[in-house]
């Protein structure tokens, strides 16, 4: 709990019941709930000017005097509020890192691989020989490529075996008629005929019975490639007369609750602004690979697929203690542009803790509007009627005036994901739901 006696002059003066960032300088007030919450809301970071921990096994931030858990270092989230736990700033103090026995500390200042702020398990290590489970090893050149790139019409292997194996490299006696050469993505190899429960496409790929020829979302993709890991993949718009002519790129989460989730919004660095105009919100935008908005038009297409209602999953990370909040909604529909992309949100069907509150309830059947249209101080476009609205996950993270910063149920957030998946989807047997 914040002890405001540690901030003499900042409390009870010009800002009355708020926090005065600089009592002797220009007037800048922030709400008391934003003090010492791991975000520097004041221009001079005065609100983060005291330690929030005394444990010896924590990492000491460079300028905010805060301390964080070792596993938060290099995770892509600015937990220190001064960047000292991320990037080159973080690794300039090698002695501090190595004293904590951090992974990747080699006394040279080389940073470990940046991971998702939601990762809790050990990183996947590449085998010394061979490829990962969701990869194909090229026949002659032996490099590893994603299994989804086999027979996709584009040569990825240096030897061309991912596209030309059956036509040019396999011997004429490899498969006896009526069997045909084909690729089995479950086994990751070429062979003769598809396994039980699979059918062969015209271009030689084995896909499960009833699986769509083209993947319109990440669940479709997982139905075809059971062992596929999370990542960035090409999908096809089902609403096109020829889906193969309408590809788009999407981020897929293939592990959480069995996988098959299409990520429609992600903010791993909440200091980056999502305050955009309506055209950008319609078409989607990507600030970098970790911070993006898939677009209202794409959301509409994904959630209006006939006989395929979607559920919504929110995955949130709190700033101070790194708590992961999971909130799952029964359905999520974004209507067409003619209806101002109104939101139809269902009820909560799962939550993992005390922060399972329905902050999206106010957004039910609201049109999507930008902050410029409403003049809201929190910034960011969202489904809402006015400015005093909870659950605006595109809002700016800096507190100002009475605005407490990006939060959920009063908890400041350092990372946000919105994910959708067909309701009732059953993950492959190897993916526990």
SULTA-V277472 format. One record per residue. N is the residue number from 1. RES is the residue in one small letter. PSI is psi in whole degrees, 0 to 359 (* if undefined). OMEGA is omega in degrees with one decimal (999 if undefined). Layout:
n:N res:RES psi:PSI omega:OMEGA
n:N res:RES psi:PSI omega:OMEGA
This chain:
n:1 res:x psi:139 omega:-179.6
n:2 res:x psi:131 omega:175.2
n:3 res:x psi:104 omega:-173.3
n:4 res:x psi:348 omega:175.2
n:5 res:x psi:344 omega:178.6
n:6 res:x psi:359 omega:-178.4
n:7 res:x psi:63 omega:-178.7
n:8 res:x psi:135 omega:179.7
n:9 res:x psi:340 omega:-178.0
n:10 res:x psi:341 omega:-174.9
n:11 res:x psi:137 omega:173.0
n:12 res:x psi:9 omega:179.5
n:13 res:x psi:238 omega:-176.5
n:14 res:x psi:330 omega:-177.3
n:15 res:x psi:4 omega:176.3
n:16 res:x psi:256 omega:-175.6
n:17 res:x psi:15 omega:178.2
n:18 res:x psi:183 omega:-178.0
n:19 res:x psi:126 omega:179.0
n:20 res:x psi:114 omega:-175.5
n:21 res:x psi:321 omega:-179.1
n:22 res:x psi:93 omega:-175.5
n:23 res:x psi:335 omega:-178.6
n:24 res:x psi:6 omega:-177.6
n:25 res:x psi:200 omega:178.5
n:26 res:x psi:147 omega:-176.3
n:27 res:x psi:115 omega:173.5
n:28 res:x psi:116 omega:-177.7
n:29 res:x psi:142 omega:173.2
n:30 res:x psi:158 omega:179.7
n:31 res:x psi:148 omega:-177.2
n:32 res:x psi:334 omega:-179.3
n:33 res:x psi:346 omega:-179.5
n:34 res:x psi:0 omega:-179.2
n:35 res:x psi:132 omega:178.0
n:36 res:x psi:54 omega:178.7
n:37 res:x psi:18 omega:177.2
n:38 res:x psi:15 omega:172.4
n:39 res:x psi:128 omega:177.2
n:40 res:x psi:97 omega:-178.9
n:41 res:x psi:329 omega:176.3
n:42 res:x psi:146 omega:177.7
n:43 res:x psi:329 omega:179.4
n:44 res:x psi:8 omega:179.3
n:45 res:x psi:24 omega:-178.8
n:46 res:x psi:335 omega:-179.7
n:47 res:x psi:350 omega:178.9
n:48 res:x psi:27 omega:-172.9
n:49 res:x psi:26 omega:176.1
n:50 res:x psi:154 omega:177.2
n:51 res:x psi:145 omega:171.4
n:52 res:x psi:9 omega:177.1
n:53 res:x psi:157 omega:178.6
n:54 res:x psi:1 omega:-177.7
n:55 res:x psi:142 omega:-177.2
n:56 res:x psi:341 omega:-177.3
n:57 res:x psi:24 omega:176.5
n:58 res:x psi:160 omega:178.1
n:59 res:x psi:130 omega:-178.6
n:60 res:x psi:118 omega:177.5
n:61 res:x psi:154 omega:-172.1
n:62 res:x psi:313 omega:-172.5
n:63 res:x psi:342 omega:-178.7
n:64 res:x psi:354 omega:-179.8
n:65 res:x psi:14 omega:174.8
n:66 res:x psi:168 omega:176.1
n:67 res:x psi:145 omega:-179.0
n:68 res:x psi:164 omega:177.9
n:69 res:x psi:144 omega:-178.1
n:70 res:x psi:323 omega:-177.3
n:71 res:x psi:351 omega:177.6
n:72 res:x psi:349 omega:-177.4
n:73 res:x psi:131 omega:178.1
n:74 res:x psi:27 omega:-179.1
n:75 res:x psi:8 omega:178.2
n:76 res:x psi:359 omega:-178.8
n:77 res:x psi:131 omega:179.7
n:78 res:x psi:82 omega:-178.0
n:79 res:x psi:333 omega:-179.0
n:80 res:x psi:340 omega:-176.5
n:81 res:x psi:3 omega:173.7
n:82 res:x psi:5 omega:178.3
n:83 res:x psi:1 omega:-174.5
n:84 res:x psi:348 omega:175.1
n:85 res:x psi:2 omega:-177.7
n:86 res:x psi:149 omega:171.6
n:87 res:x psi:203 omega:-174.0
n:88 res:x psi:329 omega:177.0
n:89 res:x psi:316 omega:-175.1
n:90 res:x psi:317 omega:-171.0
n:91 res:x psi:9 omega:174.7
n:92 res:x psi:339 omega:179.8
n:93 res:x psi:72 omega:-174.8
n:94 res:x psi:325 omega:-178.7
n:95 res:x psi:318 omega:179.1
n:96 res:x psi:318 omega:-179.5
n:97 res:x psi:313 omega:-174.3
n:98 res:x psi:335 omega:175.8
n:99 res:x psi:335 omega:178.4
n:100 res:x psi:2 omega:-179.4
n:101 res:x psi:47 omega:-178.0
n:102 res:x psi:146 omega:176.8
n:103 res:x psi:137 omega:177.0
n:104 res:x psi:358 omega:178.9
n:105 res:x psi:117 omega:-177.8
n:106 res:x psi:18 omega:178.1
n:107 res:x psi:11 omega:-179.7
n:108 res:x psi:352 omega:-179.3
n:109 res:x psi:13 omega:178.5
n:110 res:x psi:129 omega:-176.1
n:111 res:x psi:148 omega:173.0
n:112 res:x psi:170 omega:-179.0
n:113 res:x psi:131 omega:177.7
n:114 res:x psi:132 omega:-177.3
n:115 res:x psi:170 omega:175.2
n:116 res:x psi:141 omega:176.4
n:117 res:x psi:350 omega:178.5
n:118 res:x psi:354 omega:-179.5
n:119 res:x psi:133 omega:178.5
n:120 res:x psi:341 omega:-178.9
n:121 res:x psi:177 omega:178.3
n:122 res:x psi:145 omega:178.9
n:123 res:x psi:150 omega:179.1
n:124 res:x psi:127 omega:179.2
n:125 res:x psi:139 omega:178.8
n:126 res:x psi:141 omega:176.0
n:127 res:x psi:152 omega:179.0
n:128 res:x psi:319 omega:176.4
n:129 res:x psi:149 omega:178.9
n:130 res:x psi:190 omega:-175.1
n:131 res:x psi:170 omega:176.4
n:132 res:x psi:169 omega:-175.4
n:133 res:x psi:330 omega:-178.2
n:134 res:x psi:26 omega:179.7
n:135 res:x psi:160 omega:176.0
n:136 res:x psi:134 omega:177.2
n:137 res:x psi:121 omega:-178.4
n:138 res:x psi:142 omega:-168.3
n:139 res:x psi:312 omega:-175.8
n:140 res:x psi:314 omega:-176.3
n:141 res:x psi:342 omega:170.5
n:142 res:x psi:6 omega:174.7
n:143 res:x psi:164 omega:-177.5
n:144 res:x psi:134 omega:175.8
n:145 res:x psi:161 omega:177.4
n:146 res:x psi:141 omega:-176.9
n:147 res:x psi:337 omega:179.5
n:148 res:x psi:347 omega:-179.1
n:149 res:x psi:355 omega:178.6
n:150 res:x psi:128 omega:-179.5
n:151 res:x psi:40 omega:176.0
n:152 res:x psi:6 omega:177.7
n:153 res:x psi:356 omega:-179.1
n:154 res:x psi:124 omega:-179.7
n:155 res:x psi:121 omega:177.0
n:156 res:x psi:326 omega:178.4
n:157 res:x psi:143 omega:177.4
n:158 res:x psi:331 omega:179.4
n:159 res:x psi:358 omega:178.6
n:160 res:x psi:10 omega:-174.1
n:161 res:x psi:340 omega:179.3
n:162 res:x psi:341 omega:-179.1
n:163 res:x psi:332 omega:-170.3
n:164 res:x psi:6 omega:-174.0
n:165 res:x psi:306 omega:-176.3
n:166 res:x psi:322 omega:-174.8
n:167 res:x psi:324 omega:-170.1
n:168 res:x psi:331 omega:-170.2
n:169 res:x psi:329 omega:178.9
n:170 res:x psi:142 omega:179.3
n:171 res:x psi:154 omega:-178.2
n:172 res:x psi:338 omega:-179.6
n:173 res:x psi:9 omega:-177.4
n:174 res:x psi:314 omega:-177.6
n:175 res:x psi:127 omega:178.0
n:176 res:x psi:133 omega:179.1
n:177 res:x psi:141 omega:9.7
n:178 res:x psi:9 omega:-179.3
n:179 res:x psi:151 omega:-178.4
n:180 res:x psi:150 omega:176.2
n:181 res:x psi:137 omega:-178.6
n:182 res:x psi:167 omega:179.0
n:183 res:x psi:127 omega:178.9
n:184 res:x psi:103 omega:-176.6
n:185 res:x psi:337 omega:178.7
n:186 res:x psi:320 omega:177.9
n:187 res:x psi:341 omega:179.3
n:188 res:x psi:27 omega:-176.9
n:189 res:x psi:160 omega:170.7
n:190 res:x psi:147 omega:179.2
n:191 res:x psi:198 omega:-179.5
n:192 res:x psi:116 omega:-179.1
n:193 res:x psi:151 omega:-178.2
n:194 res:x psi:155 omega:179.2
n:195 res:x psi:168 omega:-179.9
n:196 res:x psi:132 omega:-179.7
n:197 res:x psi:0 omega:-179.3
n:198 res:x psi:156 omega:174.8
n:199 res:x psi:156 omega:-177.7
n:200 res:x psi:128 omega:175.8
n:201 res:x psi:170 omega:-178.1
n:202 res:x psi:335 omega:-180.0
n:203 res:x psi:11 omega:169.1
n:204 res:x psi:11 omega:-179.4
n:205 res:x psi:135 omega:176.4
n:206 res:x psi:125 omega:177.3
n:207 res:x psi:152 omega:-179.4
n:208 res:x psi:150 omega:173.7
n:209 res:x psi:143 omega:178.5
n:210 res:x psi:356 omega:176.6
n:211 res:x psi:141 omega:179.6
n:212 res:x psi:149 omega:179.3
n:213 res:x psi:324 omega:178.7
n:214 res:x psi:142 omega:-179.3
n:215 res:x psi:118 omega:-179.7
n:216 res:x psi:344 omega:175.2
n:217 res:x psi:180 omega:-175.1
n:218 res:x psi:335 omega:175.7
n:219 res:x psi:317 omega:175.3
n:220 res:x psi:316 omega:-178.3
n:221 res:x psi:318 omega:-179.5
n:222 res:x psi:329 omega:175.9
n:223 res:x psi:327 omega:-178.2
n:224 res:x psi:326 omega:-176.9
n:225 res:x psi:90 omega:-171.1
n:226 res:x psi:329 omega:-173.4
n:227 res:x psi:12 omega:-176.0
n:228 res:x psi:133 omega:177.0
n:229 res:x psi:174 omega:179.6
n:230 res:x psi:150 omega:178.9
n:231 res:x psi:196 omega:-177.3
n:232 res:x psi:124 omega:-173.6
n:233 res:x psi:158 omega:175.8
n:234 res:x psi:129 omega:174.8
n:235 res:x psi:177 omega:180.0
n:236 res:x psi:139 omega:-177.1
n:237 res:x psi:116 omega:-177.9
n:238 res:x psi:333 omega:-174.0
n:239 res:x psi:350 omega:177.3
n:240 res:x psi:147 omega:177.3
n:241 res:x psi:328 omega:173.9
n:242 res:x psi:91 omega:-176.2
n:243 res:x psi:328 omega:-179.5
n:244 res:x psi:342 omega:179.1
n:245 res:x psi:0 omega:-177.0
n:246 res:x psi:65 omega:179.6
n:247 res:x psi:155 omega:170.1
n:248 res:x psi:161 omega:-177.6
n:249 res:x psi:137 omega:179.8
n:250 res:x psi:152 omega:174.4
n:251 res:x psi:129 omega:-177.9
n:252 res:x psi:136 omega:172.9
n:253 res:x psi:113 omega:-171.4
n:254 res:x psi:13 omega:-177.8
n:255 res:x psi:317 omega:-175.1
n:256 res:x psi:127 omega:-177.9
n:257 res:x psi:37 omega:178.4
n:258 res:x psi:347 omega:177.0
n:259 res:x psi:192 omega:-177.0
n:260 res:x psi:14 omega:-177.3
n:261 res:x psi:135 omega:170.7
n:262 res:x psi:122 omega:-178.3
n:263 res:x psi:118 omega:-176.5
n:264 res:x psi:343 omega:175.0
n:265 res:x psi:138 omega:179.7
n:266 res:x psi:133 omega:176.6
n:267 res:x psi:100 omega:175.9
n:268 res:x psi:343 omega:174.9
n:269 res:x psi:94 omega:-173.5
n:270 res:x psi:356 omega:174.8
n:271 res:x psi:345 omega:175.9
n:272 res:x psi:135 omega:-173.2
n:273 res:x psi:134 omega:172.0
n:274 res:x psi:18 omega:-179.3
n:275 res:x psi:91 omega:-174.3
n:276 res:x psi:171 omega:176.2
n:277 res:x psi:171 omega:-172.4
n:278 res:x psi:327 omega:-179.7
n:279 res:x psi:319 omega:178.3
n:280 res:x psi:322 omega:177.5
n:281 res:x psi:326 omega:178.4
n:282 res:x psi:312 omega:-173.2
n:283 res:x psi:342 omega:-177.1
n:284 res:x psi:156 omega:177.9
n:285 res:x psi:155 omega:179.5
n:286 res:x psi:111 omega:178.4
n:287 res:x psi:322 omega:170.1
n:288 res:x psi:186 omega:-174.2
n:289 res:x psi:343 omega:-176.6
n:290 res:x psi:355 omega:-176.3
n:291 res:x psi:108 omega:-173.0
n:292 res:x psi:163 omega:176.3
n:293 res:x psi:121 omega:-170.7
n:294 res:x psi:338 omega:177.5
n:295 res:x psi:141 omega:-178.4
n:296 res:x psi:322 omega:178.0
n:297 res:x psi:317 omega:178.8
n:298 res:x psi:320 omega:177.0
n:299 res:x psi:318 omega:179.5
n:300 res:x psi:314 omega:-179.8
n:301 res:x psi:318 omega:-178.5
n:302 res:x psi:325 omega:-174.0
n:303 res:x psi:2 omega:179.5
n:304 res:x psi:14 omega:178.9
n:305 res:x psi:129 omega:-176.5
n:306 res:x psi:137 omega:177.2
n:307 res:x psi:32 omega:-179.2
n:308 res:x psi:65 omega:178.1
n:309 res:x psi:148 omega:-177.7
n:310 res:x psi:149 omega:169.4
n:311 res:x psi:164 omega:-179.7
n:312 res:x psi:139 omega:174.0
n:313 res:x psi:126 omega:172.0
n:314 res:x psi:131 omega:174.3
n:315 res:x psi:114 omega:-172.3
n:316 res:x psi:149 omega:176.5
n:317 res:x psi:127 omega:-180.0
n:318 res:x psi:154 omega:-173.0
n:319 res:x psi:317 omega:-170.9
n:320 res:x psi:310 omega:-174.5
n:321 res:x psi:4 omega:177.5
n:322 res:x psi:24 omega:179.5
n:323 res:x psi:137 omega:176.7
n:324 res:x psi:121 omega:178.7
n:325 res:x psi:126 omega:176.9
n:326 res:x psi:125 omega:178.3
n:327 res:x psi:124 omega:-174.0
n:328 res:x psi:128 omega:-177.4
n:329 res:x psi:147 omega:-174.2
n:330 res:x psi:326 omega:176.0
n:331 res:x psi:159 omega:-176.7
n:332 res:x psi:116 omega:-178.9
n:333 res:x psi:130 omega:172.8
n:334 res:x psi:119 omega:-177.3
n:335 res:x psi:174 omega:-173.7
n:336 res:x psi:170 omega:-177.9
n:337 res:x psi:323 omega:-179.8
n:338 res:x psi:332 omega:179.0
n:339 res:x psi:21 omega:176.6
n:340 res:x psi:32 omega:177.8
n:341 res:x psi:39 omega:-179.9
n:342 res:x psi:151 omega:-176.9
n:343 res:x psi:133 omega:171.0
n:344 res:x psi:106 omega:-175.6
n:345 res:x psi:138 omega:-178.2
n:346 res:x psi:195 omega:179.5
n:347 res:x psi:163 omega:178.4
n:348 res:x psi:129 omega:177.7
n:349 res:x psi:351 omega:177.5
n:350 res:x psi:142 omega:172.6
n:351 res:x psi:150 omega:-173.5
n:352 res:x psi:16 omega:179.4
n:353 res:x psi:192 omega:-175.9
n:354 res:x psi:343 omega:180.0
n:355 res:x psi:16 omega:176.4
n:356 res:x psi:77 omega:177.3
n:357 res:x psi:152 omega:-176.2
n:358 res:x psi:76 omega:179.6
n:359 res:x psi:353 omega:176.3
n:360 res:x psi:358 omega:-177.6
n:361 res:x psi:323 omega:-179.4
n:362 res:x psi:341 omega:-176.9
n:363 res:x psi:353 omega:-177.0
n:364 res:x psi:122 omega:178.8
n:365 res:x psi:18 omega:176.2
n:366 res:x psi:147 omega:173.8
n:367 res:x psi:159 omega:176.0
n:368 res:x psi:125 omega:-179.6
n:369 res:x psi:153 omega:176.6
n:370 res:x psi:165 omega:179.2
n:371 res:x psi:330 omega:179.1
n:372 res:x psi:326 omega:179.7
n:373 res:x psi:325 omega:-177.0
n:374 res:x psi:345 omega:-177.9
n:375 res:x psi:33 omega:-177.1
n:376 res:x psi:139 omega:-176.6
n:377 res:x psi:336 omega:-176.2
n:378 res:x psi:347 omega:178.5
n:379 res:x psi:171 omega:177.3
n:380 res:x psi:139 omega:174.7
n:381 res:x psi:149 omega:-178.0
n:382 res:x psi:170 omega:175.9
n:383 res:x psi:102 omega:-176.8
n:384 res:x psi:166 omega:179.1
n:385 res:x psi:332 omega:-177.2
n:386 res:x psi:188 omega:-174.4
n:387 res:x psi:327 omega:-179.8
n:388 res:x psi:75 omega:-170.1
n:389 res:x psi:133 omega:179.2
n:390 res:x psi:161 omega:172.8
n:391 res:x psi:24 omega:178.6
n:392 res:x psi:96 omega:-171.8
n:393 res:x psi:358 omega:173.3
n:394 res:x psi:3 omega:-175.1
n:395 res:x psi:159 omega:175.3
n:396 res:x psi:153 omega:-176.1
n:397 res:x psi:350 omega:-178.3
n:398 res:x psi:125 omega:176.3
n:399 res:x psi:145 omega:175.6
n:400 res:x psi:137 omega:-176.9
n:401 res:x psi:233 omega:178.4
n:402 res:x psi:355 omega:179.2
n:403 res:x psi:123 omega:-172.5
n:404 res:x psi:3 omega:-177.4
n:405 res:x psi:170 omega:-179.6
n:406 res:x psi:121 omega:-176.3
n:407 res:x psi:166 omega:173.7
n:408 res:x psi:118 omega:-178.7
n:409 res:x psi:39 omega:177.6
n:410 res:x psi:359 omega:-179.8
n:411 res:x psi:123 omega:177.1
n:412 res:x psi:140 omega:-175.6
n:413 res:x psi:138 omega:176.6
n:414 res:x psi:348 omega:177.7
n:415 res:x psi:145 omega:-175.6
n:416 res:x psi:137 omega:169.7
n:417 res:x psi:140 omega:168.8
n:418 res:x psi:126 omega:-176.0
n:419 res:x psi:144 omega:176.9
n:420 res:x psi:154 omega:179.6
n:421 res:x psi:146 omega:177.3
n:422 res:x psi:132 omega:-179.3
n:423 res:x psi:135 omega:-178.5
n:424 res:x psi:7 omega:-180.0
n:425 res:x psi:135 omega:178.3
n:426 res:x psi:113 omega:-179.5
n:427 res:x psi:163 omega:176.3
n:428 res:x psi:160 omega:-176.2
n:429 res:x psi:330 omega:-177.7
n:430 res:x psi:358 omega:-177.4
n:431 res:x psi:98 omega:-179.5
n:432 res:x psi:135 omega:-179.2
n:433 res:x psi:* omega:999
